[in-house]
Amino acid sequence: MTAQHSELALQMKRVIDAPRPLVFKALTEPAELAKWWGPSGFTIPRVEIDLRVGGSYRIAMQPPDGELFYLSGEFREVDPPGHLAYTFRWEDPDPDDRETLRAFAAEGRRALHEQGWTQGLDRLQELVTPTLS
């Protein structure tokens, strides 16, 4: 990997105080994933998942004020409930997009993913972490 590509890598770490099987379910079951995926305000009308190494996924995303679009990818590692790795690609990609695991061709696309993942992971945490009354 060149220095330029390593500078455009996105690595995020989030500790979620919830049982691993519950988090894995939220990451891999279509109905659960649709509850939290994507930036705030987006809805997920459809999710297709073939959860196996070499299997694929496809997610339909609806922004608050925009047209429906899709992203998809391939599962590279599936080891429930502790590990999941997959590629990510936009369908009808921007010229600066490419299929990726974590490195990007352009800073703008890296920043877009960082914002989307941060908001999505906030929503995931709210979904799987019980509230104290």
Secondary structure by P-SEA (a helix, b strand, c coil): ccaaaaaabbbbbbbbcccaaaaaaaaccaaaaaaccccccccccccccccccccbbbbbbbccccccccccbbbccccccccccbbbbbccccccccccccccccaaaaaaaaaaaaaaaaaaaaacccccc
